[in-house]
């Protein structure tokens, strides 16, 4: 269902474009004016064309495999080999871990999996914004692997891709090619200098598109694949901004149930289930904890704390219930790997372990007895130690998996490092002690990880 537009459109001259993906200081005022003028001339035409393009499976009318083959030959790179890089929810952390250990690059490129990138060859030629984004990413990836591509060429292609995206945004915002191009440009930034942090700017644009599209505009496999790479970043950004998740709404919950049932692969199907039934509710719990502890004089402190505890217990139960049913079809997600794992299993393993660690720390804060708090902290410590052990164990066995765990294991390190204080408990002024302990943890996590990844540059 397309959103209805009401009232007078806002003035772009006063308020700027509806979705700003990159505030590119390299574009001068004349270029920006030219982009807007071109968008104004082509807006009506694009709106007419965009409604014709959208079909049940979002397949372009003219499939140009030859065009994609030309692109691959020009930059000596196949974009579908970047599938390992589509599972990034902390862009700067992921890049730095790759930069510090460049040897897994070849292993990452060899680790093929199903992702939205597998659709790119058949979609080449469907729109200028998507084609330009493909050229942009292929050039950077090719240069990264040693192809003689000039930096000036990268800049020219990037500027062209941005112009195409801005022009497309003035047309039909729900166009799946815009959605895809935004994801591609986020990958482009991920492979570039980490100090620029433009990855988060494109990712923020993608997050806005996720909310705008809603569950009703993720019906095809291609759309769901794009959502799958953005959804974890949405949750992390919501945690950073202290917001409840859009995914906790009933309409999104129905979507996750349907997406899980539509998957034939066990790991991929359970990913949607874990994400919808458990992970989607964590940002709201964390938001309410912060609000409660920032106001210790709250007259309904006990009532609110019990409500938080009840919600955390529901998430914890959902995680273990899903994991129990998963183990009827595949090995446990906390077991040490015995060989290289599929990307979908790696994603699912990380989703389960890190979400459970977070919820255990919530339970270790709000449980009503020392015994219950100690049990939750023991589970958090066990999972954190296991995550670090798995990372070390697969360093040679599966470098791609080790890289994915490494960029997320900051949480495991923090849990291990703060063990002494969390194992300790008191009998006097318990609520104040537990509140301060949680806030110290939250402040450290915000400063060391979330601000680093999602802070404005």
Order of alpha helices (4+ residues) and beta strands (2+ residues): alpha-alpha-alpha-alpha-alpha-alpha-alpha-alpha-alpha-alpha-alpha-alpha-alpha-alpha-alpha-alpha-alpha-alpha-alpha-alpha-alpha-alpha
